[in-house]
C-alpha cells in the first residue's frame, strides 16, 4: 500500500498526485488527513510551503458527492493570489465531475455570475466578493458540508473578522470546519472556540525562522542610502529572481519608478493594480520574464514560485510572522536562498525583537561600497559615475543644446557602427543569467555567475 493510501486517500487520487511528482505526504498532511476523513473539525498550525492545501483538499475531494446540484465546500482565502493558487492546485487532481469556482474582487462579476449558473461543487473565495454574492442571492451556502479558513491569522490581520462571522452564519451548524493558520494567537483561539466543535489541534511547525538553506543578513541603512544600497547589492549579488518588500503601495510605486529609470528588469505588485494587471505580473514573474518583483506583503502569503533566489526587505517587516513569511519566498524545497534586511537606527529595536521571538541571530554586515546614486539621490548633488557616463553618452549623441550643429559629418557616418557595436555588447545581466540557468543541470539552486569585467 502506498503512503497516501495508508492515510485513507484512494488510489485514484494518489495517481493524480503522482503525475505531479507528489509521492509522499508532508508532516501536516500525515497529521491532518486521517481526522478530517473521520469528519472531525481541525485547528492546524502550519507555515506556508508545508503542503497544507492538499491537507484539506484531499479529504474534501474524497468525501464530496459528485451528483448533487449545490455547493458542498467553501474555502476562504485572505488574498486573490492565494485563492487562485488554491484553485489551481485542486484543479490538478479533481475528478472531471467536480467543479471549482474562484470568486474574488477585481474580476468581472458577470463572468462569475455566468459560472454560478452551473453546478459548482467547491468555491474558493475572498471574503469581500463572497459577501457580495451572498447579498445578491447568487451563492447559497445553506447545504454546505465543508468550510475551510485558510491563513486565518492573515484574514484577521487584514480585518476580516466581521466578514467571516457574516459568512459563517450563512452555513449550517453541522458543517465540518477546518482552520489553518501560521500562528495561533489569542484571536485565532477565540475564533476557533466560537466556530469549531470538539476540534483536533494539530501543530507541525511551531513559530520558527526561515529554512536553514536561507542565508540571512541585515544591514544598517540610513533612509537616504537605501536606494543606492539596494541597486549596488543587486549588481553584486546578481539574483536570478528576487522579491523586494516595501510596507506601503506608495513606497512600492516610488521604488519601482527609480529602479525602472535605472534600467533594472522589474515590475510592481500591490492592491491598487487591477486584478487583470496583477495576474499578468504574476504570470510573467513565474515565467522569469523579469528579474525583480517589488511588492507589498500581499505577495508574502501563498506565493510559491520556483527560481526566487533572493528576498530584500527594503522596509523592515512589522513583526516576526511577517518576517518569516517574507523570507519564506526563497529557500523553498531545500533550495538555497539569501535574505537581506535593511534597518535604520529606529528599526533596530524591532529587529532585536524579531530575533528574540524567533530565537535566531541575523548576521550584521556593513553596506556595500557605493558604485553610483539613484536618479532621485542625484538631484542637487555631484553626479555619480553612472550618472556621468549617462551624461557623457547623451552629450556624444548631441542631446544638449547646440551640440548637434557641431557634430562633424564623419561622426554621423560612424554613428550606425557605434550603435551596432553597443547593441552587441549590451546584454543585460538578467538575460545572461536566464541563459546560464537553462544550461545548468546540476548543482545548487542558487546560481551566481562570474561578474562581468568592467568595460
N, C-alpha and C positions, 0 to 999 in steps of 0.2 A: 504494500500500500504506500502511495506517495505521501509527501509531507502535508500538503493541503487536504488530502482526503482524510488524514488522521484527525484533522480539526473538524471534520464534518462537511467539507466542501466536495461537491460532486466532481466526478472525473471530467465531465463536460466543461465545467468552468475552469478546472485545473488545466485542461488542454489549451484553453484560450489564454490563460496566463502564461503558459509555456511558450506560446507563439511570440511573446514579447520578452522572453528571457527571464521571466519570473518563475523560479523553480522552488525556492524555499521561502516560507513565511518569515516575516520580520518579528522581533520580540513583541511588538504591540499587537500584531495580528495573531500571534500564538496565544496571547493572554485574553484578547477581546472576543475573537470569533466564537469559541465554544459557548460562553454565557449568552451571547447575542442569539445564537441559533436556538437556545433554550427559551428565548423570549424575555430574558431579564434586561432591565434597564442598566445602563452603563455610564459611569463617570470616568473618563480616561484622561490621564495627563501624559502628553507626548509632544515632543518638538516637531517642527516641520521637517520633512525629509525622512520620516521614520516608517512610511508606508501606511499611515492611518486612513487614507482614502479607501484603500481596498479593505482595511479592517472593518469599516462599516458598510462598504458597498457589497462585499461578497455575501454576508448574511442576508442583506436585503434582496439581492438577486436570487439567492437560494429559496427564500420564503415567499417571494412575490407571486401573485396569481396572474397568469397571462391572458385570462379570458374575462376580465371584469372591466366595465366601462367607466371606471372612476380612478382618481389619483390615490395611490396607496402609500407613496413615500415622499417626504419633503426633506430637503437638505438645505439648511440656511447657511449662507456664507457672508462674511463681512464685506468682501470686495468683489467687483465684477471679474477681475482676473482669476481669482480663486474659483469662482462659480464656473467659469469657462473651463478651467483646468480639471475640476471635478467631473464636469460633464464629459469632457474628452476621455478621461480615464474609464468612466463607466461605459461609454460607447465602445470602447475597445473590446470588452468581454461580454457584454449583454447579449441575450438572445434577440433575434430579429423581431419577435412579437412584443418585446419590451420597448416602450418609447420614453425618451428623456427630453425634457424641455429646460433650457436655461433661461430664466426670467430675471433681467437686471436693468437698471436705469441706463439711459443713454441709447438704448436700442429702440428701433421703431416699434411702437406699441401695436400698430395694426398687424405687423408681422407676427407678433406674439399671439394676438387675438386669433389670427387665422390658424396658428398651430394648435391653440386651445380648443378649437372645434373638433380636433381629432381626439382619440383616446390617449391620454397622457398617463403613463404609469408612474414616472418619477419626475418631480420638479426640483430643480436646483436653482435657488433664488437668493437675491439680496433682499433684506427686509423692506426697504422702501418701495421697490417695484412690486413685491408680493402684496403689500397692503393696498396698493393701487388696484391690483386685480381683484382682491377680496371685496373692496368697496364697489367696484364695477359689477361684481357678481360673476366674473368670468372664470374664477377659480373657486372650487368647493373642496374644503378640507374636512368635511363632516364625517367622512368614512376612511380617514387616514389611518394607516396601520403603523407607520414608522416615521419618527421625527428625529432628525439629526441636527444638532447645533455644533457646527464646525468652527474652530478658532473662536470659542465663546469669549475668551478674555479680550480678544481684539474687538469683538462686537460691542462689549461693554465699554471698552476704551473709546470707541467711536461715539458711543452714546445711544445705542440701540435698545436699551433695556425696556423702554415703554413699547417700542415696536414689537419686541419679542413677546411681551406679555399679551399684546393685542392679537398676535398671530396664534399663540398657543390656545387662547380662548376659543378660537375657531376650530380646534381639533378635538376629537373625542377623548374622554378620560382613560379609555382602555388602550391607548396607543402605546407603542414601545419607544422609549426616549433614550437617545444616545448623545451624550455631551462630551465633546473633545476640546481640550484646552492645553496650551503650552504651559500655563501656570494655573495653580488652584488658589486663587486669592479668597479673601473672606466674601467678596461679592459673588464669586463663582459658587462658593459653598451655599450661599443664600439662594442663588438661582437654582442650583441642583436640588436643594431641600424642597423648594417650592414646586418644582415641575417633574421630579422623578419619584418612583416608588420602589423602595427596597433595592436601590441601585447597588451594583457591584462597583467598588472603587478599584481602578487599575492604574498603576503608575509604573512606567518602564524607564523613563529617563527623568530623574529629578533635575531641578534647575542646575544648569551647568554651562560651561563655556563652549565655544565652538569646537569643531572636530580637532583632534590632535594634529591633523595634517595641515591646519591653517596656522601660518606664522603670523603672530600678532605684534604690531609695532605702534607706538604712539609718538607723536612729535609735538613739542610745544611750538605753537604757531601764532604770532600776533595776527589779529584780524586782517590788517592791511597786507600781510605777506602771504595769505592763503592762496590766492590765485597763482602767483608766481611759483610758490612751493609745489602746488598741485601739478602745474604744467611741467616743471622740472622733473618731478617724480615719475610722471607718465613717460617722459622721454627716457629716463634712466631705467625704469622697470620694464618698459615695453610690454604691457599686458596684452594678451590675445584679445580678451574681452573683460571689461570691468564695469562695476556699478558704483556710481558716485552718489552718496546720500546727502541731501540737504533737508533742513527742518520744514521749510515752507515752499509753497508753489512759486512765490515771488523770487526766492533765492535760487530755485532750480532754473527758472527762466533767465535770470540775470547771469548765472554761471554758464548756462548753455550758450548765450549770445557771445560771451567772452571766449569760450573755447572754440566756438564755430568761427569767430573772427580770426582766431589764431590757427585756423586750418586743421583742427582736430576732427576726427571722424566720430560724430556724436549725435545723439537725439535726446529729447527731454520727455519725461513721463510724470504727469500729475493729474489731479482731479479736474482741472479746468479744460483739459483736452476733451474733444468729443469722443464718444465710445469708438467710433469708426477709426479715428486717428490713433487712439490708444492701442487698439487691436493691430493696426498696421505697424506701429512702432514695435510691439512685442513680436510680431511675425518676422520683421526684418532683423531684430536682435537675435532671435532663435536661429535664423539663417546666417548669422555673422556678417550681415551686410554693413554694419558699422561697429565701431570698437567700444565706444563709451556710452553707457546709459546713465543719464543724470536724473535722479528720481527722488520723490518724497517716500515716506515709509509705506505708501500704498503698494510699492513694489516689493516690500520686505517679506510679506506673507504669501506663501504659496508660489513663489517664483522659482521654478525648478528648471534651469537651463544649463545644458552641458557647455563647457568651454569658458565659464567665468573664472578667470584666474586671479582677479584682484577685486577687493572691495575698498573704497575710500570713504571714510566717514568725514566728509568735508565739514559738516556740522556734528557736534557731539550728540549721540543719542541721549534721550532724556532719562532712560533707566536701563537696568541690566537686561530686561526682557527684550527691549528694542535693540540693544547691542548684540545679543545672541542671534536674533532673527536677521539682522543686517549681515552680520559676519557669516551666517549660515548660507548665504548665496554662493559662496565659494567653498572649496574643500569638500564637495559632495561626492558620495560614492568612493570614499577613500582617496580621492584625488588631492594633490597638493594645491595650496592656495595661499594668498597673502592678504592681510587686512591692515590698513594703515589708518589711524585715527588722529585727526588734528584736534588739539585742545589749547585753549588760551589760559591765562592765569586765572580767570574767573571760572573756567571749566574744570580746573584741577580737583576741587572737592568732589565734583560729580564723577570724574574718572576714578578717584580713590574709592568712592562708594561702590562703583560697578565692580572694581577689582575685589573689594571686600565681600560683596554679596555673592560673586561667582567663585570666590576663593582662587583667584588667578593673579598672576603678576604680568602685566603687559610691558614689554620691553620699551624703554625710553630711548629715543635716538635724536640726534641733532638734525636740524633741517639740512637738506642737501644744498650745495653751493648753487647760487642763482646763476642761470645762464642768460636770462632775459626777463623783462617785465611784461605783464599783460597790457592790453590796449588801454584799459581803464587806469592802470597804475602809471602809465607813461605820460598822462596829461600833466602839463606844467612841471615835468621832471626831465632830467637828462635822458636822452634817447638810449635805450639798451642796444646791445649788439644785434639782436634780432630785428629791432625796430630800425636800426641804422642800415642793416642790409636791405630791408624792405624799401627804405627811403632811397638808397643808392640805386636799386633796381628801377624804381619809379623815375628817378632822375635820368637814368640811362635811356628809358623809353620816351623821354620828353614829355612827362606828365606835368612838369612845372611850367609856369608862365614863361614864354619866350624861348624855351628850350628847343621846341620843335623847329623853330626858324634857324637855329644854329647847327642843326644836325647836317652832316655832310652827306652827299649822295652815296659815298662808299659805305657809310654806316647804315644807310637804308638798305643797300644791297645785301649787307651782311646780316640784317635783322632776321630774315627767314631761317638762315642756317643756325643762328644762335638759339632761336626758339625751338628748332628741331632738336638740337643737342640738349637743351634744357628739358624738353619733354621726355627724352630717352632716359635722362638721369633721375628725373623727378618721380621715382616710385616711392609711394608712401610706406611708412613702417608697417602699417596695418596690412597692406597688400602683400608685403614680403612675409609677414607672419602667417597670413592665411595660406600662402603657397607652401611655406615650410611645414605648416601643420598638416596639410594634405599629404605631403611626402613622408611625414614622420609616422612610423607604425609601431615603434616600441619606446619604452622609457617613461619618464614622469609625465603626468598630465599637464604640468606647468612647463611651458616651453619658453626659454629665454635665449633668443638668438644672439649672436655676436653683435656688438654695437657697430653701426656703420662708421667708417672713418670720416673724420671731419673733412669737409670739402673746402 
